[in-house]
Amino acid sequence: MKQTSRDRAFDICNKLFVWCLIIVISYPLIYIVSASISDPAYVNSGEMWLLPKGITFEGYARVFQNSEIWLGYRNTILYTVLGTFINLAVTLPMAYALSKSELIGKKVIMALLVFTMFFEGGLIPTYLLVRDLGIIDTIWAMVLPNAAAMWNIIVTMTFFKVTIPKGLEEAAEIDGASQIRTFFQIVLPLSAPIIAVMALFYGVGHWNQYFSALIYIHDRELFPLQLFLREILVQQQLTTELMQQSGAVEALSEHARIADIIKYAVMIVSAAPLLMIYPFLQRFFIQGVMIGSLKE
């Protein structure tokens, strides 16, 4: 089909808009990466605005010299893997059951579940519940309280309704397959996009989980990475403030420089694993999220 001048003008405007959007989104990430390996003097003076200047890896060296960083990585990976597995183990079967119109009491169950999207007990009742369950200062305090998110259940339920042919399940039933066998051997193999999307949603939530650890975890051996990174930043800030009060100008300047360079390195250290994993799951996003977001 031959394009008219209005079509070509629209394409040009559309491409310009997309490029502007890409620049706006990618600039902060490029800036932080460059700042993490640049001399803080160039960063603070504004001379480093895109590409690194006065390249130094001192920030990363200081962050990784802290042995507790590796402990935090180990704990965070454990919480992310175990927590995501529990999330999927709850979300997928529940969504599959709720996708069935013949489920007895479906409307009541849905009403109760949707109610929790808008109303919750709050911090103190939740803390008391976790305490009474006896899981304070255990890994279960990090993975059980948020075992399923209602919004993710609705998206997954819609995916099952739209993508799994009714006739396929009926054929399996005629061949003698039980509901459990149909779910594990037919439905799940056809649901890779939504499984990948849910795994990423839940995984990112567990990786960035900070507040739950602050409330429920007191044993340093169980601290996630986010708490150790917070300590590094706070310690540098406190040291700088103490030196400011004591009037040690040269030492103050050096610690301020170190605090600046560590700040950007910490951002990269905490976000790097997710940035590396995302491209491998990105291809599932369009299919998984779009189909799961369709209304009946």
N, C-alpha and C positions, 0 to 999 in steps of 0.2 A: 504494500500500500504506500502510495506516495505521500510524503509528509508535507503538510502546508507550512507556511511561514509561522503561523501561530503554534503549530506542533513543535517546530524547531525551537521557537522562543521558549516554549514551556520546558522542553528538555534541557536547554541551557540554564534556565533559572533553577530547575530541579537539581541539576548537577552542582551548580554553585552553592545551593542551599545545603546539599549533602556534604560537600567539601568543607563548608563553614562549620557544619555540625561535627564533622570528624576532627577538625582542628580544635574546636572548643572542648571536645571530650578528651582528646589525646594530649593536649598541651599540659594539663596538670600532672599527668603521669610521667611525661618526658621530663618535665621540670624537676620532679622529685627524684627521679633516677639520676639526672645530671647533678642535682644538688648534693646527693648522697656521696658522690665521688669527686666533688669540687672543693677547693679551698673555701672555708666559710667566709673569708674576707671578700672574695669575689661575689659570693651569694648575698651577703649583707649589704654590699655596696650597690647591688643591682647590675654589676657587670656581667654576671652569669644569668642570662635570662632564658636560654634554651639549651645550648650544648655545654658540657662540663669545661671548667677552666681550673688550672692548677690541680690537675688530677691527683687525688690521694685516696687510698683505701683505709685510712686510719679509722674512720667511723665503723666500718665493717669489722676491722681487726679488734677494736675495743668491744664491740657487741659480742663477737664470737669468743673473745677471751673469757667472757663470763660463762663459767661451766654450767650455770643453771639454765642458760638458754637451751642447751641440748636436752636437759631434763624437761623443760617446758615444751619443747618440740615433741618429745616422746609422749608426754601426757596429752597434748593437744591432738596428736595423730590418733592416740587410743580413743579419746572422747569422740573424735570425728567419725572414725570407722565404726566403733561400737554403737554410737548414738544414731548414725545414719542407718545402720542395719536394723536397729529397733524401730526407727521411724518407718522404714519400708515394710517391715514385718507387721506393723499395725495398720499403716495407711492402705496398702494394696488390698489385703483381704477385706478390710472394712468398706473400701470404695467399691470393690467388686460385688459384695453383698448388697450394698445400697443401690447399685445400678440395676438390680432386679426388681421389676415392677410387682412381681408376685411375693415379694418379701412381706411377711406379716408384720404389721405395726410400723411400716416404713415411714409413714408421715409423722408419727409420734417420735420415732428415733431421730429423724431429720430435724424436727422442731427443737428437740432437746439439744442436739449437737450445734445447730445454728445459734441457739441461745447463748452458747459459750463463746461465740465469736464477738458478741457485744457486751456480755457481762462476765466478769470473773471475780474471784474472791479477793484479789489484791495481794500485796506483798506479805503482810503478817499472817493471814490464814494459810497462804501457801507455805511460808516458812514453818509454821506450826505443824502442817501436814507432813512436810519432809522430815522434820524433827521426830514426830511420832512414829514415822515409818522406820526410824533408826538408820537413815542413810546419810546423815550429816557426816562430812569428812570421809565420804566414800565416792568411788567413781559413779555410783548409781545416782547420786545427787545431781550429777551433770548430764545424765542421759535419760532418766526416767520422767522428770516433771514435764518435759515437753515431748512426750513420745509421739504425739500426732498433732498436726495443725488442721483445723477444720477446713480452711480455705484450700489446702492441698488435697484434702479428701474429696472436696467438691470437684476440683479440676480433674483429678484422677477418675472419679466416678463418671464424669462426662466423657472422658476419653474412652472408657470401656463401653459406654452406651453407643458412641458414634463409630468406633472402629472395629469392634468385635461383632461379626455377623451373627445374628440370632440363629440362622440355619446351621452354622458351624457347631454351636453348642448343642442344638437339638440332635444333630447327627452323632455327636459324641455320646449323648444320653442314650440314643437308640442302640449304639454299640456297647452299652453297658458301663460307660464311664461315670464315676460319681462326680459330685460337684467339686470335691477337692482335687480329684485327678484332672478334671477339665480345667480347673484354675491353674494348676501347676504345669500341665503338659501342653495346654492349648492356648490359654489366655496370656500367661506370662511371656512365652516366647514371642508372641505377636505385639507385646507392649514395651519393647525396648526404648522407644522415644520417651514415653512418660516416666519410665523407671529412671532413665538417665537424668531427666529434668528434675524429678523429685529428689534424686540422690544429690544433685548439685544444690538445689534449694536448701535441703536439710544440712548438707555438708558444710555449706558456707555459714549457715547459722551456728553450727557447732564450732567451726574454726574460729569465728569471731566472738564466741561466747565469753563474756567478761563479767557481767553483773552476777550471774548465778555462781560463778567461782568465788567472787568477792563475798557473797552472802553465805554460801554453804561450805566452802573449803577453807580450812585453817592450817592443814598440814602442808608444809612447803613441798614435801615429796609428791603431792598431788596437784600442785599449782599448774595451770595451763600456761602456755607461752605468753598470753596477753598480760597476765599478772606480773610475770618477770620483766616484760618490756616496760610496763608501767613503773615498776620499781627503779629500773635503770634511768628512766626520764626524771622521775621524782628525785632520786638521789642526786643527779647532776644539778637539778634546779636548786635543791636545798643547799648543796655545797656552794653553788654560786652565790646564793643569798647570804650564807654565813660569811663568805669571804668579803662580800660587799659591806657587811656590817663591821668587819674587822679592819677594813681599809687596805687590804693587800691588793694593790692595784694590778700588779703584773700577774699574780696568781689568779686574780679574778678574771682578767682578760683571757688567760689561757683556758680556764674552766668554762668560760662563756663560749669560747671557740669549740671546745670539745663537746659541750652540750648541743651546740648547733649542728655539728657534724654527725653526732650520734642520733639526733632527732630524725633526720632524713633516712639514715641507715636502718633505724628501727622500723620505719614505715615500710621499707622494701622487704626487710626480713620477715615481717608479719604477713605481707600480702603476696610474696613471691610464689609459694606453693599453689595458691588458688589461681594466680595468673598463668602458671604453667599448665594446670589441669584444664582450665576453661576451654582452650581451643579444641581439645579432643572431644568435649561434650557439646560444643556450640552447634554442631550440625544437627543435633537432635532437638534443638530448642524450637525452631520454627514449627516442625511437625508436632512435637509434644505439647507445647504451650498453645499453639493456635487451635489444634483439634480439641484439646482439653478445655479451652475457653468458650467453645461453641455452646449456645443454649439449645435446649431441646426444641 
